[in-house]
């Protein structure tokens, strides 16, 4: 899209300007000391909690209609079908927490020990518009057309992480080596599938190839009951931050990356692979209705295969994240921000642009527009409260109207998200 090209070009130009500048020390604004201030030269730290869910076609209004029951007509379904961007619909998000810390610098040096730890559950669901249409409309309106199911799937995982590294206390450049544990998870997908009915509705052909994985250990007992146990896997990644600032212009630029690396899957995950092929000319247009006998009298071909077992060891990519952020501060009262983020199983790049207002040294407010990730265009608001010399409380809400479940005001929202963060600013040296 044209506006996305313009946004990306402008962002890259601003990044080039910031990256050509020298690296400066980021120093917090001076404030009056209070009883909570820490006198030692310990570094910055933060504690975050979040829960987000976003989609591109399933609105809160549609979910409310399903919950309340009643007739689901074309007036409800048609806008959803038209919203499938590129023929795909998706829903995804994450729930988790993270602790980030930096110790005071080593004696006689600007280098300090730093680290992070946290847990996160990520989920991702995708489907084709043809599958949505077939499930809700049937195929009566598009006989003679091939309905494609390829690309439909879902996955979820629970990840724990621990990172340890070094940070430059002056430039705030940071690099960590992370150990990631996938405690459990599941995957299911249709790599190849289609459904076709001829224009005269006298022939049918379908093919489906699907695979599922449960990252857990499943055993059957002597009584026939199934028992399930955890089957964790481990991976190695690198995380870090590269902040840059201009000596002459009020601009800053920051690159962040998280868990760039590989996950080494343990053997023993339960795997099922299913293939089903079906074709027949035994579909009479007139006369008797469709029966087993009418199909058997036609030209029927069936190809079915089901395989189950346990997986072997393999390597896969971690749900890594990469982001670039540009900040322009024309005055002490206002700031403008642009950012691009990718990874974390998001199907698209996540673009955001916003403005912040700082009415005092204690309060800051902001609003953003976001596009991409799992969803379309949406808003986000945030507020920061500096309740002591070095401590800040941050609240961020994405798609605020989406929090009003089963209310008409939320019908046109496609997600919701809340983030809470406690932050400690690094002490001055």
Secondary structure, 3 states (H helix, E strand, C coil): CHHHHHHHHHHHHHHHHHHCCCCCCCCCCCCCCCCCCCCCCCCCEEEEEEEEEEECCCCHHHHHHHHHCCCCCHHHHHHHHHCCECCEEEEEEEEEEEEEEECCCCCCCCEEEEEEEEEEEEEEEEEEHHHHHHHHCCCHHHCCCEEECCCCEEEEEEEEEEEEEEEECCCCCEEEEEEEEEEEEEEEEEEEEEEEECCCCCCEEEEEEEEEEEEEEEEECCCCCEEEEECCEEEEEEEEEEEEECCCCCEEEEEEEEEEEEEEECCCCEEEEEEEEEEECCCCCCCCCCCHHHHHHCCCEEEEEEEEEECCCEEEECCCEEEEEEEECCCCCEEEEEEEEEECCCCCCEEEEEEEECCCCCEEEEEEEEEECCEEEEEEEEEEEECCCCEEEEEEEECHHHHCCCCHHHCCCCEEEEEEEEEECCCCC
